[in-house]
Amino acid sequence: MLGANKIVRFLILYPASILFGLITYVRNRLFDYQIILKEKQFAIPVLSVGNITVGGTGKTPHIEYLVSLLKDDFRIATLSRGYKRNSKGFLLATKQSTVYEIGDEPKQIKQKFPDIEVAVDEKRVRGIEKLQDDFKDNLDIVLLDDAFQHRYVKPGLSILLIDFTQPMFTDHMLPYGRLRENRHEKRRANIIIVTKVPPDIKPIEKRILFKNLDVYPFQNLYFTSQKQGALVHLFKNPQFNKFTKIKLTDNYVVMLLTGIANPEHLRQHVETFSPIIHFLTYPDHYTYKQKDILKIVSTYDSIENEKKIIVTTEKDAMRLRDVANANELMNLPVFFVPLEIRFHGKDKQDFDNQIIGYVRKNKRNSNLHTRKNRHTT
């Protein structure tokens, strides 16, 4: 039966994948040759982070890493479309912005880095132009989130993320597979980062990956792993601090609440401190409603164990806090797990140097360009 289902799925979806591949091929060639579809290049440094596959490759933790790397020496703005927000056009985030206004990822970044500019705009060219107009000489670099396919902007440096657990060289085009465009379009990237790599990966495995990815001579390849931080209470209620360092021997039952594309890494992490997991899953970037809060509470109450907690992701935490009746969770042990990335070995030093060198060089060129324009006007 399983084999028959696979055959039916292939027969239905694979022809659609061929058509989708053809459409993306034509679109990319139109951009390449600047026929009808035009790319715009900016004097200010623009760094893009994106992927070729759908689903979570770790874009937000990598954007956060870049912000942490650059924020002390440069004036930064991040720009994304604000996926699943209810608003339209250009918006600049504030500390009070909700996920409904700007989306969960921009809100997460703004809360972590309140001193940088966080903007959303479905039209990235307009977004960058607006940031330049609003901040003039007070902006050194724009970080574009999830923009590898947004070719109306030509970034000065493009970072492509590839999930180690779901390699693109064995994948297929949508809808049969998970590729947004042909894998050969990786040629547009200056940097390729293989994400979610096991910390103990062997050198031979890295060499095999390098070969399979067919990295071009002008591209730099790096490897990162995810590191889960200590549990943080959803509302940072101090009465729950005692739960933040739970061990497997404590025998806590976990209700795992997720609304992300790939919760597998979080599940594996939770298994390190809980022998029993109850799952409550929603679609990626799910917008929680009042009825969902009630369901979360009732599901938690139905677990017949006094030693129980709720664990979710940082992105889900952003969305949960903004639901009208979120205070129903205030006095429950609801925690999220912050994510950080770790570069392997010498990769960190090489990557940091490449990014900082790019910003310094192009920031200087941008200033020269600005001064020259002022002189001519």
N, C-alpha and C positions, 0 to 999 in steps of 0.2 A: 504493500500500500504506500509506504514511504517513497519507494522508487517511482511509482505512478504519479504521486503528487509532485515530485521534482520534475518529471517530464512535462506535466501539465503546466507547471509554473514556467518552465523554460519556453514552451511553445507560445505561451501568452505574453510573457514579459520580454523575452530576448529580442523579438522583432522591434518592440518599442525602444529597447536599449540601442539598437542599431540606428533608429531614426533620431533618437536624442543625441547620440554621438555625432551624427551627421550635422545636426543643427549647431551643436557647440563647436564643431570643426569649422563650419562656415563663419560663425560669429568670430572665432579667434583669428581667422585669416583676414577678415574685414578690419579688425583692429590692427593686426600686424602690418597690413599694407595701407592703413589709414584711409580705407574706402568706406564712405558713409559713417562708420563708427570711428570716432577720434579719441585718442588718449591725450590727457593734459598733464604736463609736467610742471612742477612748481619749483620756485627758487628756494623755498624753505625746505629743509630735510623732511621727507615723508617716508616713514618706515611701515611696511605692511606685514601683518601676520595673518596667515590663512591656511586653508587646507584644500585638498582635492576631493576628499571623501566626506560624506555627510556624517553627522554624529560627532561625539566629543573626542577631539584629539588633544585637548588641553590648551585651547587658545587663551582663555582668561588667565590661568596661572602664568603663562608665558608673557602676556601683556603686563601683568603685575610685576614679574621679574624685571622686565625692561624699565618700568616706572621706578622701581626700587634702585636699579642700577644708575639711572640718569637724573633722578629728581633733585639731588643735592647740587648738581653743577649746571643743569639746563632747565629752561622753562618749557614745560611739557603740556600738550593737550592730547587726549585720546578722542577718537572719533569712530563711532559705529552707527549702524542703521537703527539700533534700538529694537531688536527683534521682539515682536509681539506686543509692542507698546500700543496704546490707544490713540496717541497723538500723531501729528504729521508735521513734516518740515523740520527746521533747525531748532533745537532746544539745547540750552546750556544747563547742565545739572547743578543743583544746589544740594545742601545737606538734607533738605526737606523733600526733595524729589521722590516720587513713588515709582514703583515698577510699572504702573499703568502709564506714567508719563514718559519714562526713559528706557524701560526694560530692566531685567534683573542684573545682567552683567555690568552695564554702566553704573547702576546703583551700587553694586558691590565694589567697583573700583573707586567711586566717589567716597564711599564710606571709609575705605582703607586709606585713601590718599586725598584728604579734603583740600589740600593746598594746590592740587593740579587742576587744570581745566578738563572737564569731561563733557563731551558734546555728542549729540545724536542727530543724524540727518540721513534719510534714505538716499539722498543724492550727495555722494561724497565730494564731488567737485565743488558744489555749492557750500557744503559744510566747511571745507578747507578755506575757501574764499571768505566765508563769514568769520572764521576764527582769525584769519589774517587781518581783516578789517577791524574786528573788535579789539584785538590785542597788539596789533602793529609790531612795535619793537620788543614786546614782552612775550614773544613766543619763539622758541628755538627749534622745536621738532613736533610733528604730528604723528601719533601712533595710530594706524588704521587697524581696527579689529575686524577679522573675518572678511578680508577684502581681496583674496587672491583672484576671485572671478570678477571683481568689480574693476573692469579694465578701463573705465573712463578716466581713472587716475593712474598715472604711471609713477609708481613709487621709486624713490631713489635707492631703496634697499628693500628687497622682498624676502620674507621668511616663510617657508613652506613647512608645515607640521605633518608628520606621517606617524600614525599609530602603530607601534611595534606589534600589538596584538591583532591588528587587522591590516596587514601590509597591502598597499595599493597594487603591487605588481602581481598579485594573485586575484585581484578584484575585477569587476565588470562595471560597465556604465549603468546608471539609473535607467529604468526601475528594477532591472534584473539584479544589478549589483549596487554598490554604494558610491561609485565615482561620479562626481559632478561634471567632469570633463576627462578627456583622454589622459592617461597617466604620463604620456610624453610631454604634456604641457608643463611638467615640472621644470622644463628648460627655462621658464621665466623667473625662477627663484634664484636669488644670490646665495641664500643659506637654506639648507635642509636640516631639520631637526627631527630625529626619530624619538618620539615621546613614549612614555609609559614603559620604558626599558627596564627589565629586572636589574636591580643593583649589582647582582653577581654575574652579569652576562660575561661570557668568555671572549677573549680577543678574536678567536676564530669565528665566532658568531657575528661579530662586528664586521669582519672582513667579508663574510658571506653576504651580509646586508648591503655593504658598500657595492659589491658586485651586482647583486640583484636590482639595486636601485639605479644602477648605471649612471652614477654621478658624473657630471661634466667637469672638466678641468677647472673651470672658472667658479665652481660651486664649492662651498665649505659644508662639510657634514659634521653634525654634532649629535650627541646622545644625552637625553635627560630621563630622569626617573621622577615619579611622584612621591612626595613625602606627606603623609597625613599628620596634621598637628593634633594637639590635645583637644578634647571635647570642649565646646563653648556653648553655654546656655543661650537659647534663642533670644531671651530678653536680658541676658547677663544678670540674672537674679542670684545674688550671693548665697542664698540658702541652698543652692544646688552645687556649690563649688566642690563639695565632698564627692560628687559623682564623676568629676572630670578625669580621674585617674583610675578608672575601673580596670581590673585585671581579670583574666580568664578564670582564675580560682575563686573570684567573687560570685560566680554563677548568676550573673544578671541575664535576664531575658531582654532582648532588644526588639523593638518594633521599628523596622527599617522603612523609612518614608522617603520615596524618591520620585522626582519628576524630571529626570535627565535622560539623555540618549543611551548612555552605557553605564549602569550602576555597578558593574561587575567589580571594579577595583574597590569601591566602597564596601561591597558585600564581603570581599576578602579581608579587608581591614577590620570590619566588625567581627568577623569570625575569630580574630586574635584576642578578643576580650568577651565574647559571648558564645555559649554553647548552643543556644536556641535563638532563632531569628524568625520573627513574623514579618511578612512583607506586605507593604501597601504601596503600590506603584501607580504612577500617572505618566502621561506622555511627556516628551521633552518640552521644556519651557512651559509647562502647564500653568495656567492661570487659576490659582486656587480661589474657590468661592466659599460663601458662608456655610453652605451645606457640607463642603469638604472638611471644614474645621470641626463641625459636629461629628462627622464620620470618624475623623482622626481620634477625637476624644472618646467616642463610643468603642472604637476598636481597641484603644489602649485600656479602657475600663474592662473590656471583656477578657483580657489576658489574666488568667488565674495564677498570678504569682506576685507576691509583694515586692520582690526585687526586679523591677522592670523600668526601662527607660525608652525614650523615642530618640532615634538618631536619623538625621537627614543631611543633605548637602548644603554648602554655603549658598549656592544659587537658590535652592528651595527656601532657605531661611529668608532671603530677601523678599521672596514672593509671599511667604506665609505672614510676615510681619505687617504687610499692607492690607490684609483682608480685614473687612469691617469688624468682625467678631474675633480677631486674633487674640484678644485678651483672655479668651477661653483657654488658651495654652499657657498663659502667664505663670500659673502655679503648677504646671506639669513639668516633669524632667525631660524637656525637649532640647536636644543638643544638635549642633551642626559640627562638621569636621572640616576645618580649614585645610586647603591644599597648597603646597609649595612644590617648586621643581628643584631638582638637584642635577647639575651637570656632572658628567663622568670625568674623573681625572683632570687632565690638562684642558679639557674642553671648556671649562669655565673661564680660565684665563684667556684662552684664544678668542672665545666668543665675546667676552667683555671688551677686550682690546679692539676687536673688529667693529663692534657697535659704537663704542666711544670715539674711535678714530673716524668713523663715518660721520657722526654728528658734528664733531669738532671741525672737520674739514668743510663740510657742506654748510654748517652754520656760518662760517667765515665767508664762504662764497655767497651765501644768501645776503649777508650784511653788505658785501661789496656791490651786489646786484641792486639792493635797495638804495644805497647811497648814489649809485650811478643814475638810477631812475630819477631820484630827487634832483640831481644836478642837471639832468637834461630837461626837467620840467621847470 
